[in-house]
Amino acid sequence: MRESDGEVLVLTTVADSEQARALAQSLLDLHLAACVTCIAGGLSFFRWKSATVSQEQELVLLLKTHRAKLAEIERHFQTAHPYEVPELVVLPIAALSDAYGEWMRDELNLSPKGDA
């Protein structure tokens, strides 16, 4: 186990499994995420362009990535994310296993020290 060297968890949501698959595939194809986990059953409550509170079923996507990829992810979301204003919340990872960290860096095409 080691302290994080820039690895982060990015949270976003989409409306359905088709959108989740497409976004996850594009993130993996571009090496912007090492892994994308899709969690079904989310129920979001929010106001969008009105005073009325909406509620929608959503899938939560957890992207395992590195802070060096965040600007690219944000740009990619502008065209590939199905929402007009995509959720893009970044959570720091405090620690992770050596093996998982090494695998992530390999998948993200980062040098061993986490440099892009």
N, CA, C and O of each residue as an XYZ file, in Angstrom:
464
protein
N       0.850     -1.171      0.000
C       0.000      0.000      0.000
C       0.896      1.234      0.000
O       1.908      1.284      0.698
N       0.506      2.222     -0.792
C       1.280      3.450     -0.852
C       0.339      4.645     -0.905
O      -0.836      4.509     -1.244
N       0.868      5.818     -0.568
C       0.090      7.043     -0.698
C      -0.116      7.348     -2.177
O       0.707      6.999     -3.022
N      -1.200      7.988     -2.459
C      -1.508      8.362     -3.827
C      -0.455      9.324     -4.370
O       0.087     10.160     -3.648
N      -0.186      9.177     -5.661
C       0.725     10.085     -6.355
C      -0.047     10.783     -7.481
O       0.437     10.897     -8.608
N      -1.257     11.247     -7.149
C      -2.073     11.936     -8.141
C      -3.253     11.145     -8.648
O      -4.039     11.665     -9.440
N      -3.406      9.913     -8.221
C      -4.558      9.127     -8.637
C      -5.817      9.740     -8.015
O      -5.818     10.157     -6.857
N      -6.883      9.782     -8.810
C      -8.143     10.357     -8.361
C      -9.306      9.487     -8.824
O      -9.168      8.639     -9.706
N     -10.443      9.726     -8.203
C     -11.691      9.087     -8.580
C     -12.607     10.197     -9.093
O     -12.862     11.170     -8.383
N     -13.095     10.054    -10.313
C     -13.990     11.045    -10.904
C     -15.397     10.465    -10.903
O     -15.611      9.311    -11.274
N     -16.339     11.278    -10.483
C     -17.739     10.877    -10.411
C     -18.528     11.629    -11.472
O     -18.395     12.845    -11.614
N     -19.354     10.892    -12.219
C     -20.292     11.497    -13.153
C     -21.531     10.626    -13.206
O     -21.539      9.518    -12.671
N     -22.584     11.123    -13.853
C     -23.819     10.362    -13.994
C     -24.300     10.440    -15.435
O     -24.001     11.391    -16.157
N     -25.051      9.422    -15.838
C     -25.701      9.381    -17.150
C     -27.093      8.780    -16.963
O     -27.411      8.238    -15.904
N     -27.913      8.883    -18.000
C     -29.313      8.482    -17.886
C     -29.554      6.980    -18.027
O     -30.481      6.443    -17.421
N     -28.720      6.290    -18.830
C     -29.015      4.875    -19.066
C     -27.741      4.086    -19.383
O     -26.658      4.653    -19.527
N     -27.902      2.769    -19.486
C     -26.746      1.894    -19.686
C     -26.088      2.093    -21.050
O     -24.878      1.909    -21.179
N     -26.858      2.462    -22.063
C     -26.273      2.726    -23.388
C     -25.321      3.924    -23.316
O     -24.215      3.879    -23.854
N     -25.758      4.987    -22.652
C     -24.898      6.157    -22.476
C     -23.672      5.800    -21.634
O     -22.565      6.255    -21.920
N     -23.870      4.996    -20.610
C     -22.756      4.583    -19.749
C     -21.710      3.804    -20.544
O     -20.512      4.070    -20.443
N     -22.178      2.842    -21.335
C     -21.252      2.042    -22.152
C     -20.478      2.904    -23.137
O     -19.265      2.751    -23.277
N     -21.160      3.794    -23.809
C     -20.507      4.638    -24.819
C     -19.469      5.554    -24.178
O     -18.356      5.685    -24.688
N     -19.828      6.186    -23.065
C     -18.884      7.092    -22.409
C     -17.703      6.321    -21.836
O     -16.556      6.744    -21.980
N     -17.976      5.198    -21.191
C     -16.895      4.385    -20.620
C     -15.935      3.914    -21.717
O     -14.717      4.000    -21.563
N     -16.485      3.424    -22.811
C     -15.641      2.934    -23.908
C     -14.757      4.041    -24.461
O     -13.574      3.821    -24.719
N     -15.322      5.225    -24.644
C     -14.525      6.325    -25.198
C     -13.417      6.742    -24.229
O     -12.306      7.048    -24.662
N     -13.702      6.758    -22.934
C     -12.685      7.114    -21.934
C     -11.559      6.087    -21.913
O     -10.387      6.443    -21.790
N     -11.917      4.818    -22.034
C     -10.894      3.761    -22.047
C     -10.097      3.777    -23.346
O      -8.878      3.605    -23.335
N     -10.784      3.984    -24.462
C     -10.094      4.029    -25.758
C      -9.047      5.134    -25.812
O      -7.994      4.974    -26.430
N      -9.344      6.261    -25.158
C      -8.436      7.405    -25.161
C      -7.443      7.387    -23.992
O      -6.655      8.317    -23.824
N      -7.490      6.331    -23.195
C      -6.614      6.193    -22.018
C      -6.791      7.362    -21.043
O      -5.835      7.810    -20.409
N      -8.037      7.845    -20.937
C      -8.345      8.907    -19.978
C      -8.759      8.323    -18.631
O      -8.709      9.014    -17.614
N      -9.160      7.076    -18.620
C      -9.489      6.356    -17.393
C      -8.903      4.962    -17.492
O      -8.867      4.366    -18.569
N      -8.445      4.449    -16.364
C      -7.942      3.073    -16.330
C      -9.106      2.097    -16.189
O      -9.054      0.974    -16.690
N     -10.148      2.538    -15.507
C     -11.321      1.706    -15.259
C     -12.513      2.626    -15.051
O     -12.387      3.699    -14.460
N     -13.666      2.199    -15.539
C     -14.913      2.926    -15.297
C     -15.905      1.924    -14.715
O     -16.229      0.922    -15.351
N     -16.376      2.197    -13.524
C     -17.372      1.351    -12.878
C     -18.723      2.034    -12.973
O     -18.861      3.199    -12.602
N     -19.730      1.306    -13.473
C     -21.079      1.841    -13.617
C     -21.967      1.235    -12.537
O     -22.075      0.015    -12.417
N     -22.594      2.099    -11.762
C     -23.463      1.651    -10.683
C     -24.887      2.096    -11.000
O     -25.174      3.291    -11.061
N     -25.768      1.131    -11.198
C     -27.161      1.427    -11.521
C     -27.945      1.722    -10.242
O     -27.498      1.415     -9.137
N     -29.112      2.318    -10.416
C     -30.018      2.516     -9.293
C     -29.923      3.861     -8.613
O     -30.529      4.067     -7.561
N     -29.165      4.790     -9.197
C     -29.087      6.115     -8.609
C     -30.390      6.874     -8.834
O     -31.011      6.758     -9.890
N     -30.787      7.630     -7.858
C     -31.956      8.487     -7.980
C     -31.521      9.890     -7.594
O     -31.227     10.155     -6.429
N     -31.480     10.787     -8.568
C     -30.994     12.149     -8.339
C     -32.167     13.114     -8.244
O     -33.138     13.013     -8.995
N     -32.060     14.049     -7.311
C     -33.027     15.127     -7.134
C     -32.295     16.435     -7.392
O     -31.218     16.661     -6.840
N     -32.872     17.307     -8.232
C     -32.175     18.531     -8.611
C     -33.153     19.510     -9.242
O     -34.262     19.142     -9.629
N     -32.724     20.763     -9.339
C     -33.453     21.774    -10.100
C     -32.673     22.015    -11.387
O     -31.453     22.178    -11.353
N     -33.356     22.039    -12.498
C     -32.700     22.300    -13.776
C     -33.576     23.235    -14.596
O     -34.630     22.842    -15.095
N     -33.127     24.478    -14.727
C     -33.791     25.495    -15.542
C     -35.232     25.782    -15.105
O     -36.055     26.210    -15.914
N     -35.529     25.548    -13.833
C     -36.849     25.893    -13.296
C     -36.775     25.855    -11.776
O     -35.777     25.428    -11.194
N     -37.841     26.306    -11.155
C     -37.905     26.274     -9.693
C     -38.400     24.917     -9.199
O     -38.380     24.643     -7.999
N     -38.841     24.076    -10.121
C     -39.381     22.772     -9.775
C     -38.254     21.763     -9.554
O     -37.293     21.702    -10.321
N     -38.395     20.988     -8.506
C     -37.418     19.933     -8.241
C     -37.752     18.729     -9.124
O     -38.885     18.248     -9.141
N     -36.756     18.261     -9.844
C     -36.904     17.072    -10.688
C     -36.286     15.877     -9.995
O     -35.443     16.025     -9.110
N     -36.702     14.708    -10.396
C     -36.037     13.493     -9.942
C     -35.884     12.571    -11.137
O     -36.811     12.397    -11.928
N     -34.695     11.980    -11.259
C     -34.376     11.129    -12.403
C     -33.584      9.917    -11.947
O     -32.734     10.008    -11.062
N     -33.877      8.783    -12.565
C     -33.045      7.599    -12.377
C     -31.755      7.828    -13.163
O     -31.800      8.278    -14.307
N     -30.618      7.524    -12.564
C     -29.341      7.691    -13.246
C     -28.401      6.554    -12.892
O     -28.581      5.862    -11.890
N     -27.404      6.378    -13.726
C     -26.296      5.489    -13.419
C     -25.132      6.356    -12.967
O     -24.876      7.413    -13.544
N     -24.441      5.914    -11.951
C     -23.269      6.615    -11.441
C     -22.042      5.959    -12.063
O     -21.891      4.738    -12.009
N     -21.180      6.757    -12.643
C     -19.926      6.258    -13.204
C     -18.773      6.720    -12.330
O     -18.659      7.902    -12.005
N     -17.923      5.779    -11.955
C     -16.725      6.060    -11.178
C     -15.521      5.825    -12.080
O     -15.257      4.692    -12.485
N     -14.800      6.877    -12.392
C     -13.633      6.796    -13.259
C     -12.386      6.767    -12.395
O     -12.163      7.672    -11.590
N     -11.575      5.735    -12.558
C     -10.290      5.676    -11.874
C      -9.251      6.238    -12.827
O      -9.015      5.686    -13.901
N      -8.628      7.349    -12.420
C      -7.737      8.060    -13.322
C      -6.675      8.806    -12.536
O      -6.474      8.540    -11.351
N      -6.005      9.723    -13.179
C      -4.920     10.508    -12.580
C      -5.209     11.981    -12.826
O      -5.803     12.351    -13.839
N      -4.786     12.808    -11.894
C      -5.058     14.249    -12.031
C      -4.465     14.817    -13.322
O      -4.952     15.832    -13.818
N      -3.439     14.195    -13.871
C      -2.841     14.654    -15.127
C      -3.807     14.506    -16.303
O      -3.587     15.109    -17.353
N      -4.862     13.725    -16.147
C      -5.836     13.493    -17.219
C      -7.090     14.358    -17.092
O      -7.954     14.312    -17.968
N      -7.207     15.140    -16.027
C      -8.454     15.852    -15.758
C      -8.823     16.876    -16.825
O      -9.992     16.958    -17.203
N      -7.884     17.646    -17.315
C      -8.197     18.634    -18.351
C      -8.683     17.940    -19.621
O      -9.614     18.414    -20.273
N      -8.055     16.821    -19.971
C      -8.486     16.067    -21.152
C      -9.876     15.478    -20.944
O     -10.690     15.468    -21.868
N     -10.152     14.990    -19.742
C     -11.480     14.447    -19.443
C     -12.527     15.541    -19.559
O     -13.592     15.322    -20.136
N     -12.237     16.712    -19.018
C     -13.188     17.817    -19.101
C     -13.469     18.195    -20.557
O     -14.621     18.424    -20.925
N     -12.429     18.262    -21.385
C     -12.629     18.555    -22.812
C     -13.436     17.446    -23.491
O     -14.326     17.720    -24.296
N     -13.118     16.199    -23.161
C     -13.822     15.057    -23.754
C     -15.305     15.087    -23.380
O     -16.157     14.781    -24.214
N     -15.619     15.451    -22.140
C     -17.013     15.524    -21.702
C     -17.803     16.548    -22.517
O     -19.011     16.385    -22.692
N     -17.155     17.592    -23.016
C     -17.850     18.629    -23.784
C     -18.517     18.058    -25.029
O     -19.556     18.553    -25.464
N     -17.918     17.016    -25.603
C     -18.485     16.429    -26.819
C     -19.048     15.024    -26.615
O     -19.985     14.634    -27.310
N     -18.498     14.265    -25.682
C     -18.888     12.860    -25.545
C     -19.922     12.600    -24.446
O     -20.620     11.587    -24.485
N     -20.025     13.491    -23.482
C     -20.989     13.275    -22.402
C     -22.374     13.676    -22.890
O     -22.523     14.712    -23.539
N     -23.390     12.872    -22.587
C     -24.728     13.162    -23.107
C     -25.448     14.342    -22.447
O     -26.457     14.811    -22.973
N     -24.957     14.824    -21.319
C     -25.641     15.911    -20.613
C     -25.112     17.271    -21.059
O     -23.941     17.413    -21.410
N     -25.988     18.259    -21.039
C     -25.601     19.627    -21.373
C     -24.570     20.158    -20.379
O     -23.611     20.826    -20.766
N     -24.772     19.860    -19.110
C     -23.831     20.235    -18.056
C     -23.480     18.959    -17.283
O     -24.149     18.624    -16.305
N     -22.446     18.254    -17.714
C     -22.105     16.991    -17.059
C     -21.561     17.196    -15.643
O     -20.824     18.142    -15.364
N     -21.944     16.293    -14.782
C     -21.335     16.249    -13.452
C     -19.894     15.770    -13.628
O     -19.639     14.756    -14.278
N     -18.968     16.506    -13.046
C     -17.558     16.111    -13.076
C     -16.998     16.493    -11.702
O     -16.539     17.615    -11.487
N     -17.050     15.532    -10.789
C     -16.604     15.722     -9.418
C     -15.370     14.864     -9.219
O     -15.374     13.674     -9.534
N     -14.310     15.475     -8.693
C     -13.036     14.774     -8.522
C     -12.788     14.560     -7.035
O     -12.802     15.499     -6.240
N     -12.559     13.295     -6.682
C     -12.269     12.929     -5.302
C     -10.836     12.405     -5.211
O     -10.447     11.534     -5.990
N     -10.049     12.924     -4.273
C      -8.683     12.423     -4.140
C      -8.675     11.003     -3.588
O      -9.528     10.634     -2.781
N      -7.728     10.233     -4.022
C      -7.505      8.890     -3.472
C      -6.369      9.019     -2.470
O      -5.280      9.463     -2.835
N      -6.593      8.645     -1.228
C      -5.579      8.782     -0.184
C      -4.457      7.768     -0.350
O      -3.281      8.102     -0.205
N      -4.826      6.528     -0.654
C      -3.834      5.462     -0.783
C      -4.408      4.371     -1.674
O      -5.623      4.253     -1.832
N      -3.516      3.580     -2.251
C      -3.921      2.451     -3.074
C      -2.798      1.430     -3.096
O      -1.658      1.740     -2.748
N      -3.120      0.228     -3.503
C      -2.093     -0.813     -3.540
C      -1.061     -0.500     -4.612
O      -1.373      0.122     -5.628
N       0.158     -0.932     -4.378
C       1.229     -0.723     -5.353
C       0.858     -1.313     -6.706
O       1.042     -0.672     -7.741
N       0.336     -2.529     -6.696
C       0.013     -3.212     -7.950
C      -1.085     -2.475     -8.713
O      -0.992     -2.326     -9.931
N      -2.120     -2.011     -8.016
C      -3.213     -1.305     -8.685
C      -2.719      0.027     -9.234
O      -3.073      0.410    -10.349
N      -1.905      0.730     -8.460
C      -1.349      2.000     -8.929
C      -0.491      1.823    -10.164
O      -0.546      2.637    -11.086
N       0.297      0.770    -10.187
C       1.143      0.495    -11.355
C       0.277      0.165    -12.569
O       0.541      0.638    -13.674
N      -0.754     -0.645    -12.359
C      -1.660     -0.991    -13.455
C      -2.347      0.266    -13.994
O      -2.458      0.442    -15.207
N      -2.812      1.147    -13.086
C      -3.449      2.388    -13.527
C      -2.512      3.223    -14.381
O      -2.905      3.695    -15.448
N      -1.278      3.413    -13.931
C      -0.315      4.212    -14.697
C      -0.077      3.599    -16.068
O       0.025      4.322    -17.059
N       0.013      2.270    -16.136
C       0.184      1.602    -17.429
C      -1.005      1.872    -18.346
O      -0.822      2.207    -19.516
N      -2.220      1.730    -17.821
C      -3.429      1.940    -18.621
C      -3.582      3.384    -19.074
O      -4.143      3.652    -20.137
N      -3.082      4.313    -18.267
C      -3.205      5.729    -18.582
C      -2.008      6.273    -19.377
O      -1.920      7.467    -19.666
N      -1.094      5.362    -19.719
C       0.121      5.755    -20.453
C       0.914      6.821    -19.734
O       1.395      7.775    -20.347
N       1.050      6.654    -18.412
C       1.833      7.596    -17.607
C       3.153      6.944    -17.223
O       3.259      5.723    -17.117
N       4.148      7.786    -17.019
C       5.447      7.276    -16.577
C       5.305      6.743    -15.148
O       4.318      7.050    -14.480
N       6.258      5.961    -14.671
C       6.164      5.381    -13.326
C       5.978      6.411    -12.214
O       5.402      6.080    -11.178
N       6.442      7.642    -12.392
C       6.305      8.652    -11.351
C       5.021      9.452    -11.474
O       4.804     10.391    -10.709
N       4.161      9.094    -12.429
C       2.872      9.786    -12.558
C       2.933     11.009    -13.456
O       1.968     11.771    -13.514
N       4.044     11.220    -14.161
C       4.147     12.361    -15.070
C       3.479     12.014    -16.383
O       3.631     10.904    -16.892
N       2.746     12.954    -16.926
C       2.068     12.701    -18.214
C       3.045     12.792    -19.357
O       2.661     12.611    -20.512
